[in-house]
Amino acid sequence: MSAGGSFGGVRGARPVPPEKGVFPLDHMHECDLDKKEYLNCLKTSGHQSEKCRDFSKKYLQCRMEKNLMAKQDMSELGFDKDGVKEASAGEDDGKQINN
């Protein structure tokens, strides 16, 4: 017998909205090519997202151009003018962060 709600959820728990708010899905497939390039890069790089930053940036820019997400400065999303993460100064020290 289950102690939770349907599908294992907790009854009465309130859903928490995403940090950036609600954004529409790409029903018209306007950014599919950019999305597929990014996902392919993740797959071929063994899901090392830092190797796919250019594809990620391109996909986010497409979503902003097509009004599929709020327009933001790329620096607010972790990119600087050259597409390199702003906090990259300590990335070459050989330390790996595990979540």
C-alpha positions, 0 to 999 in steps of 0.5 A: 500500500502506498503512503503517497498520492497518485504516481507516488506524489505527496498529497497536499504538496504545492508545486514550486514554479521554475526559477525563471518562470513559465516559458512556452514549449516550441510547438512550431519546432522553430529551434529544433535544429539548434536543440538537436545540435546541442543534444547531439553534442552532449551525446558525443561528448559524454554529457560534458556540457562545458564542451557544448557551451556554443551550442547551448548559447545558440539554442538559448539565443534562438529561443529568445529571438522566437519569443520562447523565453524572456530576453536576457543578457547572455551574461545573466545566463553564464556566458560572456561576449566570447561565449566563455563562462565568466567564472572560468578563471578557476576551471583550469586548476584541475578541480572537479565539482561533483553534485 
